[in-house]
Structure formats: structure tokens, C-alpha cells
Amino acid sequence: MSTAPDILDLIPADPHADRNLPTAAPKIANVAGRLGTPAANQITATVGMPWKRRLAKAALLIPKIREYESRFLTLNEEDLATASRALRGRTRGGANLDQFIPEAFGLACAAIRRVKGYQPFDVQLAAGVVMHYGGLVELATGEGKTLSAIAPAYLNALPGKGVHVTTVNDYLAKRDAEEMTAIYGLLGLTVGCLQQKMEEHARQAAYKADITYGTGSEFGFDFLRDRMKLRGGQTQGTPFWAGWTGGGGKADPRVQRAELPLNYAIVDEADSIFIDEGRTPLVIANPTRPATEEEQVVYKWADKVVKTLEPGKHFRMDLKKEKAELTDDGKQVVRYSNPPSGKHTHAMDKLLQHIEKGIMAYHRFRRNEHYFVSDEKKVVIIDERTGRAMPDRHWQEGQHQAIEAKEGVPITLQSEHAAQVTYMNFYRLYKKLGGMSGTLLPNFWELRAVYRRWTTKIPTNRPVKRVQMPDAVYPTEQAKFQAVVRQIAAMIAAGRPVLVGTRTVDKSEVLSKMLTEAGIEHRVLNARQDKQENEIVSQAGQPGRVTVATNMAGRGTDIKLGPGVAEAGGLHVIGTERHDAERVDRQLAGRAGRQGDPGSAQFFLSLEDQLLEGLGKKAKEDLAKLGRAGGERNWQSFLPLFKQAQQRQERKHRRQRLDLMNYDKHRQEQLSDLGADPYVD
């Protein structure tokens, strides 16, 4: 295969081109430090394990990238754009993009330097190379994942087939798209951004851009909506004569590009989307509306009956399967409870299901933890992993209506499914897939088995100085929160800012009340204040500032330290509970000690914590009773139970993800065998 001509040969030299540089050209970084020596990398790239080979190959490319970067930095903006256009022309026609990595990454570095005024780190470039090859990278919190995605996104967008950059919420998608537009624009690429409730023409324009930012759910739902248009016969192609006649055919109404497989995706916070969201399928339901009085009868009847049922006697809660099961006594009570009749009632087996959904509404789903009631008297789901409100989502199979009946708000009509896909099957539609997060390694083998991707750990740019203090265990939640308040007061006295992570909206408000009573000024960030997220987080690193937040402050947010904070010890993070997944705890603790800054983190636990449900309902009740009894005990001796409960919860969630994947696979196979669309019901 002939070697492609050097991109710099196509650009005339300009001895005065460096007049627009913000500062002098950067020094070539020393790759022999954090990424190892060239000799060691040469050996590892040949005989190392697959994930280590990827990092070694990336490290060997860094000197070449830096050489191109230093040469491109001598060009003015017009010549940089010319260089990018020339490279774009050479990547068309099915060229192997791997051969263009040094040039493309060098161009991206030069554009970043010119627009932002700083140089990407070696570790960021190495992460970008691994993602270009279709790998996943664990890049520690604070190491600049957004910047790491620029070079691989740029290179893979050059052939003109579109690149999707996925993140976890609309706020981060919009922020990243706005911040990166100037960089990509300098290189001649266009940027689009998806947001909820966009018009169709705006979505089409976003997808026509070279690089499109958006959430995983937006990409997935647009895919499903386009499939529904296909089934509905709305995608008749425009005839060839339309260009001369000015019409004559129906335009393609799909918003995404028509080609399958999809070209390339970079998934930011990949563990959140691949693992956490992996338990929830993307479902498009038919439009819903307020239920009529007759349509509400079944839900109100079930709610009334559920209030009379006794746990253990009339029903059992299966925490592993997360469902309620009526006993024979319970079924007898239901049969003789004057079940509703008429047009909108159901057979007895369906009525029993309504009762079980009602039991779940009272004994599984908790207000201000799993949902909250908005000012418009609507039940709004709270994402358990991020703490963010999800106003456009509904629980399925009557569960949402059961909770509406429980809360006494207007009941909506249960909607039927129109189309669905799991995240696992959706992301398999991409020809090439890369991803990054600060916490991927705990799910190394699951990611390999499900997505066929190796995960590579990228070293930090600077050694981590964060101090992880041992967990503290208290008998009751009240005692735990009192200890948290004391530690916050001590940190304020030392001039350090504090970020307190809570598991639920309810707990954040309980702690907020205690801080107010103690006279401690603070800000609260949860699903009720999500519109103020940027303003609250931007101030969280100032001296003596206290921020109480649900998990929404744990991803994608950058807390910069104020004056004198580093000298005082940096940001201190307090976790008021361990979560169902260790990754979430690591994300929270990782808010402190970023980029070599000092910092510390500690978790406060109690025998009343929700996590202990992983040991079984009876075990949790016994532990909570023991804690409330008090006495002189070594409460720290209970610490291993929290780890055990966390591991059990992680295993349960893993089973749920695999069960969902297998169910969706069989469903698609059955629909395909019938000649139907595997994604549209």
C-alpha cells in the first residue's frame, strides 16, 4: 500500500503564520513518564494483553502527534482550515483512518491550542487513540474526558458519515457542544446538538452536522421513531427528477442518517449508559392523556384494597425480583373486596396484577427518592443513579398509575408500547464504538461480554493526592447526620469547601434542615433545583462553601478550587450513604483531588441505610432495630456488612441487565421470523 502524502506538503510555508498564536509553541511532552518508556511500550504493543496493547500502541504514537502539532502551530487559521480540508479529501473513499492518526490528532491539538490556549495532555491523547480504535477507557475523574474526545471525533468525522458524542444529560450535551464548536469550526467541521422537545427540522439539521452531541436516550428514541416511520411507509425516496422539477416526491422524514450500521459513537460516562441505564429499555409509548372517571375506577379500587393488606399475611415482597406476590389469603381478600365491573374492568388475573402494582407503590417506591410530585400535581420520576428529574418517562404496566392513585394526583391513561430497544442492542448498531468514564474497570468483563470492547485504564496526568478516609459507621441515621454536621463545621473552620453527597432528594432536605438549625450556610442541589446546577456547582469550590447534592453533582461537573483552598487541604467530599454500585461511590469521591490538587473524602454509614436491603428485608430490619437499641458497641465491626450488601446488589442488577438483553434478543428474533420490524411492535 502506498504511503499517503504528508498533509504539510499541500500547504505553502508562511514564515509569519505564528503571529496569531495565543502563546509560544508548547514543548514536546515527555511520554516516558506517565505512559512508560518507548522500549517497554514496543514490547507491550506486541505481546501484551489486549487492553495493555492498546495503551502501548497509543503511547508510541504520541511523539509523532506532538511533532505534527508543533508544525501545525506555525500555521495561521486559514492554513489550518486548508490543512483540514486536504486531510478530509484524503480520508474519503474508504481509506483506513488509522494511518491518519498522527496528522489528524496533531491538527486537533493545534486547533485546541489556538482556541483554548492550552495543550492536551499525553494521557488525553492516548485515551483518544484508544477510543479511535474502538476501545473503552477509564480516565480518572478530572482528567478532561471532554477534551479527550475531540481528536477521535474529528478524525472519524472526516469521511462525512457522522459522529455521535453521547453524554448523560441535556445540560452536558449542550455545554460540550457549545464549548467545542469553535475548535471543530476552525477545522472546517459542523456541530449539532440534540435537546429534548426539539422540532423535527432542528433534529434533522443536528444529525446532518459532522459531529452531533446528545444524550443516549435522544439518539435511541430518534432511531425508534425513524423505524416507526419506515413501518408507516413515510420514507418513500425522492425521485431522481426532483432536482430539476423542484419537487415531485416526498422527502425522507427520518431525522437520522439513513445508513446502517451507524458510523461511530463516543460515549461519555460510558458506565452510566452501558451499565446503569442498561437495566431500562428505551420504550416509545402511544400518546397518553388524563383518564376518565370510569377509566380510573380500577386503579382507585386497587389503591383502596392495598391499604388493607398486611405484609407476610396477604403478600410477600421479593426484593431480588423487585416484585410483590400475593399469598392465597391475599388473593381471597381481593376476590371478596367487591371488584369493579363494567366497561373498563379486567379479568381476575389482571385485577390481581393491579393489586401487586399497588403493593409496589406503597412498599417499594418512595416519594422524594424514586419520584416526587411536581407543582402541577404530576408524578415525576427521579433517576436513582443521578438524582435528576425525568419528566418525560413513565413506569410501565400500570405502575405509574398505581403511584398516581397512591399520591392522590390526576391519573393518566396507561399507554401501549409502540417501539422499544435496549441500550445494549442499540449501541451494537454502530460500526465502531468508543467510550470513556472514570469508573469502568469494576465492570470490565461484562463490558467485554456484552459490547465486545476491551477497557483500558489510562494513567492520571499527575499523581492523585486525594486522601480516602475510612468509612465511619453509626447506629442510627440521626446519629450519622449529627456526625456529618460536626465534620462540616470543622471543615468550614479550616477554610475548606465541602461537597455532601446524598442518595435521595428526601435525605438532602433532611440534612439541609439540620444544617440550617446549626446555623451553617449551604446550597442544595437535587431534582428540584436542577435548573440551577451550573451556578451552584461553579461556586462549590470556594472557601467555606457547603453544597448538599444528590448524585447529579457526581458526573460531568467541574468543581474548581477557590483562592487558598488548595493550601487549606482542598475540597472535602462527604458521602452520607454507600450506593448500590461501588462505581457511584468512586464518582462522588472523585470530585476531590482532581489534576493533582489536594482533597479528601469519607463516607458516613448507619445501620438504617437503604443499602442493607441487599442482605434481605429481615436482616435489614434486625440491624435497624439493633441500632435503635443503642448501647456500648463497636459499630465499626458492622462495616463488612455494607460491602457484602453492595456486592449482592451489584450481582442482582447484573442479572437484570442480562435478562433484559436476552428478552430483547428473543423478541427481535421472533419479530424478524414473522417478517416484522424487530424494533417496532
C-alpha positions in Angstrom: 0.0 0.0 0.0 1.4 3.4 -1.0 2.1 5.9 1.7 -0.3 8.9 1.8 1.4 12.2 1.1 2.2 14.4 4.1 -0.5 16.9 4.7 2.0 19.7 5.2 3.3 19.2 1.7 0.0 20.6 0.5 0.3 23.9 2.4 2.6 26.7 1.4 5.1 27.8 4.1 4.2 31.1 5.8 7.1 32.5 7.9 4.8 35.0 9.6 2.0 32.5 10.3 2.7 32.3 14.1 1.5 35.9 14.6 -1.9 34.7 15.8 -0.7 32.2 18.3 -2.0 32.9 21.9 1.4 31.9 23.4 4.6 30.3 22.2 4.5 26.8 20.8 4.4 24.1 23.5 7.2 21.8 24.5 7.0 18.2 23.3 5.7 16.3 26.3 7.7 13.6 28.0 5.9 10.4 27.2 8.4 8.3 29.2 6.7 9.4 32.4 3.1 8.5 32.9 2.8 6.4 29.8 6.0 4.4 30.1 9.2 4.2 28.1 9.2 3.7 24.3 11.1 0.4 24.7 8.7 -1.0 27.2 5.7 0.1 25.1 7.2 -1.5 22.0 7.3 -4.9 23.8 3.8 -4.5 25.3 2.3 -3.4 22.0 3.5 -6.8 20.6 3.0 -9.3 23.3 0.9 -7.6 26.0 -2.7 -8.3 27.0 -5.3 -6.8 24.6 -6.1 -3.8 26.8 -2.5 -3.1 27.5 -1.5 -3.4 23.9 -4.0 -0.6 23.0 -2.4 1.7 25.6 1.1 0.9 24.4 0.3 1.5 20.8 -1.3 4.8 21.7 1.8 5.8 23.7 4.0 5.0 20.8 2.1 7.5 18.6 2.4 10.4 21.0 5.8 11.7 19.7 4.5 11.6 16.1 1.4 13.5 17.2 3.4 16.1 19.0 5.7 16.6 16.0 2.7 17.3 13.8 1.2 19.6 16.4 4.4 21.7 16.7 4.4 22.1 12.9 0.7 22.9 12.6 1.1 25.6 15.3 3.1 27.6 12.9 0.1 28.0 10.6 -2.4 30.7 10.7 -6.2 29.9 11.0 -6.8 30.0 7.2 -4.0 27.5 6.6 -5.2 25.3 9.4 -8.6 25.1 7.7 -6.8 24.4 4.4 -4.8 21.5 6.0 -8.0 20.1 7.5 -9.8 20.2 4.1 -6.9 18.5 2.5 -6.9 15.7 5.1 -10.6 15.4 4.7 -10.2 14.8 0.9 -7.6 12.0 1.6 -9.9 10.2 4.0 -12.8 9.8 1.6 -13.4 6.7 -0.5 -13.0 4.1 2.2 -9.4 5.0 3.3 -8.1 3.4 6.5 -8.3 6.1 9.1 -5.6 4.5 11.3 -2.9 5.8 9.0 -4.0 9.4 9.6 -4.0 9.3 13.4 -0.7 11.4 13.9 -1.8 14.1 11.4 -5.4 14.3 12.5 -4.6 14.3 16.2 -1.8 16.9 15.6 -4.3 19.1 13.8 -6.8 18.8 16.6 -4.2 19.7 19.2 -3.2 22.8 17.2 -6.9 23.8 17.0 -7.4 23.3 20.7 -4.2 25.3 21.4 -5.3 28.2 19.2 -8.9 28.3 20.5 -8.4 27.4 24.2 -4.8 28.4 24.8 -3.7 25.2 26.3 -2.2 21.9 25.2 -3.9 18.5 25.6 -2.0 16.1 28.0 -0.3 13.0 26.7 -2.8 10.9 28.7 -5.7 12.6 27.0 -4.3 11.9 23.5 -3.6 8.3 24.5 -7.2 8.0 25.6 -8.3 9.5 22.3 -6.3 7.0 20.3 -7.7 4.0 22.2 -11.2 5.3 21.6 -10.5 5.7 17.9 -9.6 2.1 17.7 -12.9 1.2 19.3 -12.0 0.7 22.9 -13.2 1.9 26.2 -11.0 3.9 28.6 -11.1 4.5 32.3 -9.9 8.1 32.6 -10.0 9.3 36.2 -12.4 12.0 37.3 -11.0 15.4 36.5 -8.6 14.2 33.8 -10.5 16.0 31.0 -12.7 13.5 29.3 -14.5 16.1 27.2 -11.2 17.2 25.6 -10.1 13.6 25.1 -13.0 13.0 22.7 -12.1 15.9 20.3 -9.4 14.2 18.3 -11.0 10.8 17.7 -14.4 12.6 16.9 -12.6 14.8 14.4 -10.8 12.0 12.7 -13.8 9.8 12.4 -16.0 12.7 11.2 -13.7 13.4 8.2 -15.2 10.8 5.8 -18.6 12.6 6.2 -20.6 9.8 7.7 -21.4 11.5 11.0 -20.1 11.0 14.6 -22.3 10.8 17.7 -20.9 12.0 21.0 -23.2 10.7 23.8 -23.4 12.0 27.3 -25.8 11.6 30.3 -28.0 14.7 30.2 -29.1 17.6 28.1 -27.2 20.1 30.1 -23.8 18.4 29.5 -24.6 17.8 25.8 -25.4 21.4 25.2 -22.4 22.6 27.3 -19.9 20.4 25.4 -21.3 21.2 22.0 -21.1 25.0 22.7 -17.6 24.7 24.1 -16.3 22.6 21.2 -17.9 24.3 18.3 -15.1 26.9 17.9 -12.5 24.1 17.8 -14.3 22.0 15.2 -15.3 25.1 13.2 -11.6 26.0 12.9 -11.0 22.6 11.4 -14.0 23.0 9.0 -16.4 20.7 10.7 -20.0 21.5 11.8 -21.5 20.6 15.2 -25.1 19.8 16.1 -26.7 19.3 19.5 -29.8 17.3 20.4 -32.2 18.5 23.2 -35.5 17.3 24.4 -38.6 18.6 22.7 -36.7 19.8 19.6 -38.6 20.3 16.4 -38.2 17.7 13.6 -36.4 20.1 11.2 -33.9 21.1 14.1 -33.2 17.4 14.7 -32.5 16.7 11.1 -30.1 19.6 11.0 -28.3 18.4 14.1 -27.9 14.9 12.5 -26.6 16.4 9.2 -23.7 18.0 11.1 -20.4 16.3 11.1 -20.5 15.8 14.9 -23.7 15.5 16.9 -23.8 15.8 20.7 -26.8 14.4 22.6 -27.9 12.0 25.3 -28.1 8.3 24.8 -31.8 8.3 25.1 -32.2 11.0 22.5 -30.2 9.0 20.0 -32.1 5.9 20.8 -35.5 7.4 20.7 -34.8 9.1 17.3 -33.7 5.7 16.0 -37.0 4.2 17.1 -39.1 7.0 15.8 -37.4 6.6 12.4 -38.1 2.9 12.4 -41.8 3.6 13.1 -41.8 6.0 10.1 -40.3 3.2 8.0 -43.1 0.8 9.0 -45.7 3.5 8.3 -44.5 3.9 4.7 -43.4 7.5 5.2 -40.0 7.1 3.7 -40.6 6.9 0.0 -37.5 8.2 -1.6 -37.4 11.4 -3.6 -37.3 10.6 -7.3 -34.2 11.5 -9.4 -36.1 14.2 -11.4 -36.9 16.2 -8.2 -33.7 18.2 -8.6 -34.9 19.6 -12.0 -38.6 20.0 -11.2 -38.3 21.4 -7.7 -40.5 18.6 -6.2 -42.3 15.6 -7.4 -41.6 13.3 -4.5 -42.0 13.0 -0.8 -38.9 14.0 1.2 -37.5 11.4 3.7 -39.0 12.3 7.1 -36.3 10.5 9.1 -34.1 12.6 11.2 -31.1 10.3 11.5 -28.9 9.4 8.5 -30.4 6.5 6.6 -27.2 4.4 6.6 -27.0 1.3 8.8 -24.8 0.4 10.6 -24.4 3.8 12.2 -20.8 5.2 11.8 -19.1 5.9 15.1 -20.1 6.9 18.6 -18.1 8.1 21.6 -20.0 7.5 24.8 -19.1 9.8 27.7 -19.8 8.4 31.2 -20.0 5.0 29.5 -20.6 3.1 32.7 -23.7 5.2 33.4 -25.2 4.5 29.9 -23.9 0.9 29.3 -24.4 -0.4 32.9 -26.8 1.7 34.9 -29.2 2.6 32.1 -28.7 -0.9 30.7 -31.5 -2.1 33.1 -34.0 0.2 31.5 -35.1 -0.3 27.9 -35.9 2.6 25.6 -39.6 2.4 25.0 -41.8 4.7 22.9 -45.4 4.5 24.0 -48.5 5.8 22.3 -49.6 9.3 23.5 -51.2 9.3 26.9 -54.0 11.5 28.3 -55.8 12.1 31.6 -58.0 9.1 32.4 -61.8 9.5 32.6 -63.6 8.7 35.9 -64.6 5.3 34.5 -61.0 4.5 33.5 -59.7 5.4 36.9 -62.0 3.1 38.8 -59.7 0.0 38.7 -56.7 2.0 40.0 -58.6 3.6 42.8 -60.2 0.3 43.8 -56.7 -1.4 43.9 -55.3 1.5 46.0 -58.1 1.2 48.5 -57.7 -2.6 48.8 -53.9 -2.4 49.1 -54.2 -0.3 52.2 -56.0 -3.2 54.0 -53.4 -5.8 53.2 -50.8 -6.9 55.7 -47.2 -7.8 54.8 -46.4 -11.5 55.3 -50.0 -12.5 55.7 -51.5 -11.2 52.4 -48.4 -10.6 50.3 -44.6 -11.1 50.2 -42.0 -8.8 48.7 -39.4 -10.5 46.5 -36.5 -8.0 46.7 -34.4 -10.0 44.3 -37.0 -9.9 41.6 -38.3 -6.5 42.8 -41.9 -7.6 42.7 -44.8 -8.3 45.1 -46.6 -11.7 45.3 -50.0 -12.2 46.8 -50.5 -15.1 49.1 -53.5 -17.3 49.0 -55.0 -15.3 51.8 -54.3 -12.1 49.9 -56.0 -13.4 46.8 -59.1 -14.4 48.8 -59.3 -10.8 50.2 -59.1 -9.4 46.7 -61.8 -11.7 45.3 -64.2 -10.7 48.0 -63.4 -7.0 48.0 -66.2 -6.0 45.6 -64.0 -5.8 42.5 -65.2 -3.2 40.0 -67.3 -4.2 37.0 -68.2 -2.5 33.8 -66.5 -1.4 30.5 -63.1 -0.7 32.0 -62.6 -3.6 34.4 -60.4 -6.7 33.7 -60.4 -10.4 34.4 -59.4 -11.5 37.8 -55.8 -12.3 36.9 -55.4 -8.7 35.6 -57.0 -7.3 38.8 -54.5 -9.3 40.9 -51.7 -7.6 38.9 -53.2 -4.2 39.7 -53.1 -5.1 43.3 -49.5 -6.2 43.1 -48.6 -2.9 41.4 -50.3 -1.1 44.2 -48.3 -3.0 46.8 -45.1 -2.0 45.0 -46.3 1.6 45.0 -46.5 1.6 48.8 -43.7 -0.8 49.8 -41.1 -0.3 47.1 -41.4 3.2 45.6 -40.7 6.0 48.0 -41.6 9.7 47.5 -38.6 12.0 47.1 -36.4 9.0 46.4 -37.8 7.3 43.4 -40.2 10.2 42.4 -41.6 13.5 43.5 -44.9 15.3 43.0 -44.4 18.4 40.9 -46.3 21.7 41.4 -48.5 20.7 38.5 -49.6 17.6 40.6 -47.8 15.2 38.4 -45.7 12.2 39.4 -42.1 12.9 38.1 -39.6 10.0 38.1 -36.2 10.6 39.7 -33.2 8.8 38.2 -31.9 6.8 41.1 -28.3 7.0 39.8 -28.1 10.7 39.0 -30.8 12.3 41.2 -32.1 14.1 38.1 -35.8 14.5 37.3 -37.1 12.6 34.2 -40.4 14.3 33.4 -41.0 12.5 30.1 -40.6 9.0 31.5 -43.3 6.7 32.9 -43.2 3.4 34.6 -44.8 0.6 32.6 -47.6 -1.9 33.0 -49.8 0.3 35.3 -47.1 1.0 37.9 -47.2 4.7 37.2 -51.0 4.8 37.6 -50.7 2.9 40.9 -48.3 5.6 42.3 -50.6 8.4 41.0 -53.5 6.7 42.9 -51.3 6.5 46.0 -50.5 10.2 45.8 -54.0 11.3 45.0 -53.0 13.2 41.9 -54.8 13.0 38.5 -54.4 9.5 37.0 -53.2 9.2 33.4 -54.3 6.6 30.9 -51.9 3.6 30.7 -50.3 3.7 27.2 -49.4 0.9 24.9 -45.8 0.2 23.6 -45.2 1.3 20.0 -41.4 0.5 19.8 -38.5 -0.4 22.0 -34.8 -1.2 22.1 -32.3 -1.7 24.9 -29.2 0.4 25.1 -27.2 -2.8 24.7 -28.8 -3.6 21.3 -28.8 0.0 20.1 -25.1 0.6 20.6 -24.4 -2.7 18.8 -25.7 -0.9 15.7 -22.6 1.3 15.4 -19.8 0.2 13.1 -17.3 1.5 15.7 -17.9 2.4 19.3 -15.6 4.1 21.9 -16.3 5.2 25.4 -14.9 6.7 28.5 -15.6 7.1 32.2 -13.9 7.4 35.5 -15.3 4.1 36.7 -15.3 1.3 34.1 -12.9 -1.3 35.4 -15.4 -2.9 38.0 -17.5 -4.0 35.0 -14.6 -5.0 32.8 -15.8 -8.5 31.9 -19.4 -7.5 31.5 -18.5 -4.8 29.0 -16.3 -7.3 27.1 -19.1 -9.9 27.0 -21.9 -7.6 26.1 -20.3 -4.9 23.9 -17.2 -6.8 22.7 -15.0 -3.9 23.9 -11.8 -4.0 26.0 -11.4 -1.5 28.8 -8.1 0.3 29.1 -7.0 2.1 32.3 -5.3 5.4 31.4 -2.8 6.8 34.0 -3.5 10.2 35.5 -1.6 13.2 34.2 -0.4 13.9 37.8 -0.3 11.6 40.8 -3.5 11.6 42.8 -3.2 13.3 46.2 -6.7 12.7 47.4 -6.9 11.1 50.9 -9.6 8.5 51.2 -10.5 8.4 54.9 -12.0 5.1 56.3 -15.8 4.8 56.5 -17.5 5.7 59.8 -20.4 3.6 61.0 -23.2 4.9 63.3 -26.1 3.1 64.9 -28.9 5.4 63.5 -29.4 7.8 60.7 -29.9 10.6 63.2 -26.5 10.0 64.8 -24.9 9.7 61.4 -26.2 13.1 60.2 -25.2 14.7 63.5 -21.6 13.5 62.9 -21.8 14.8 59.3 -22.8 18.3 60.6 -19.9 18.3 63.1 -17.4 17.4 60.4 -18.8 20.1 58.1 -18.4 22.7 60.8 -14.8 21.6 61.3 -14.0 21.9 57.6 -15.6 25.3 57.4 -13.4 26.4 60.3 -10.3 25.2 58.3 -11.4 27.2 55.3 -12.2 24.2 53.2 -15.3 23.7 50.9 -17.4 20.7 51.4 -19.5 18.7 49.0 -22.0 16.4 50.7 -23.5 13.6 48.5 -26.9 12.2 49.5 -28.7 9.2 47.9 -32.2 10.8 47.7 -33.9 14.1 47.5 -35.6 13.4 50.8 -32.2 12.8 52.6 -30.7 16.0 51.1 -33.6 18.0 52.5 -33.4 16.3 55.9 -29.7 17.2 56.1 -30.3 20.7 54.8 -32.8 21.3 57.7 -30.2 20.1 60.3 -27.5 22.4 58.8 -29.9 25.3 58.9 -30.7 24.6 62.6 -26.9 24.5 63.2 -26.5 27.9 61.6 -24.4 26.6 58.7 -25.0 28.4 55.4 -25.2 26.0 52.4 -26.7 25.3 49.0 -28.9 22.3 48.0 -28.7 20.7 44.5 -31.3 18.0 43.8 -34.0 17.2 41.3 -36.0 20.3 42.4 -33.1 22.7 41.7 -31.7 21.1 38.6 -32.0 24.3 36.6 -29.6 26.0 38.9 -27.0 23.2 38.6 -24.3 25.2 36.7 -24.5 28.2 39.0 -24.4 26.0 42.2 -21.5 23.8 41.1 -19.4 26.7 39.8 -19.3 28.0 43.4 -18.8 24.7 45.2 -15.0 25.0 45.5 -14.9 28.4 47.2 -13.5 28.6 50.8 -16.0 27.5 53.4 -18.7 26.8 50.8 -21.1 23.9 51.7 -23.0 22.1 48.9 -25.5 19.3 49.6 -26.3 17.4 46.5 -27.8 14.2 45.2 -25.8 12.1 42.7 -26.3 14.8 40.0 -23.1 16.5 41.1 -21.2 13.3 40.7 -20.9 13.3 36.9 -19.7 15.7 34.3 -19.4 18.7 36.6 -16.1 20.5 37.2 -15.5 22.0 40.7 -12.7 24.5 40.6 -10.9 25.4 43.8 -11.1 29.0 45.1 -8.2 31.0 46.4 -6.4 29.5 49.3 -8.4 26.3 49.2 -5.5 24.1 48.0 -3.3 25.3 50.8 -6.0 24.5 53.3 -6.3 20.9 52.1 -8.6 21.2 49.1 -12.2 20.1 48.6 -13.6 17.6 51.2 -16.3 15.2 50.0 -18.7 13.5 52.4 -20.9 10.6 51.3 -23.9 10.0 53.6 -24.5 6.5 52.2 -22.9 3.9 50.1 -24.8 3.2 46.9 -25.9 0.0 45.2 -22.8 0.2 42.9 -19.2 0.9 44.0 -18.7 3.0 40.8 -21.2 5.6 42.0 -19.2 6.0 45.3 -16.0 6.4 43.4 -17.5 9.0 41.2 -18.6 11.0 44.2 -15.2 10.7 45.9 -13.5 11.7 42.7 -14.9 15.2 42.8 -12.0 15.9 45.2 -8.3 15.8 44.3 -8.5 16.5 40.6 -5.4 17.1 38.5 -3.0 16.7 41.4 -5.0 19.0 43.7 -5.2 18.0 47.3 -8.5 16.8 48.7 -10.2 14.2 50.9 -13.3 12.0 51.0 -15.1 10.0 53.6 -18.4 8.0 53.8 -20.7 8.0 56.8 -22.9 5.0 57.2 -25.7 3.8 59.6 -27.5 0.6 60.4 -30.6 2.2 59.0 -29.2 2.7 55.5 -31.1 1.6 52.5 -28.2 -0.4 51.1 -28.6 -3.0 53.8 -31.7 -4.2 52.0 -29.3 -6.2 49.9 -28.9 -8.5 52.8 -32.6 -9.3 52.9 -35.6 -7.5 54.4 -35.4 -9.3 57.7 -31.7 -8.7 58.1 -32.1 -5.0 57.4 -34.9 -4.8 60.0 -32.9 -6.6 62.6 -29.9 -4.3 62.1 -32.0 -1.2 62.2 -33.6 -2.4 65.4 -30.2 -3.2 66.9 -29.0 0.3 66.0 -32.0 2.0 67.6 -31.5 0.0 70.8 -28.1 1.7 71.2 -25.7 0.7 73.9 -22.0 0.4 74.0 -21.0 -1.4 70.9 -18.2 -1.3 68.3 -20.3 -0.1 65.4 -17.3 -0.2 63.1 -17.4 -4.0 63.3 -20.5 -3.9 61.1 -18.6 -2.3 58.2 -18.1 -5.6 56.2 -21.9 -6.0 56.0 -22.1 -2.9 53.8 -19.6 -4.3 51.4 -21.4 -7.6 51.3 -24.8 -5.8 50.7 -23.3 -3.7 47.9 -21.8 -6.8 46.1 -25.2 -8.5 46.3 -27.0 -5.5 44.8 -24.4 -5.4 42.0 -25.0 -9.1 41.2 -28.7 -8.6 41.2 -28.5 -5.6 38.8 -26.1 -7.6 36.5 -28.7 -10.4 36.3 -31.4 -7.9 35.5 -29.3 -6.4 32.6 -28.6 -9.8 31.2 -32.2 -11.0 31.5 -33.3 -7.8 29.7 -30.8 -8.3 26.9 -31.8 -11.9 26.4 -35.5 -11.0 26.4 -34.9 -8.2 23.9 -32.8 -10.6 21.7 -35.6 -13.3 21.6 -38.2 -10.6 21.0 -36.3 -9.3 18.0 -35.7 -12.8 16.6 -39.4 -13.6 16.9 -40.4 -10.4 15.1 -37.8 -11.0 12.4 -39.0 -14.5 11.8 -42.5 -13.1 11.3 -41.1 -10.6 8.7 -41.8 -7.6 11.1 -39.5 -4.8 12.2 -37.5 -6.2 15.2 -37.8 -2.8 17.0 -41.4 -1.8 16.3 -44.3 -3.6 18.0 
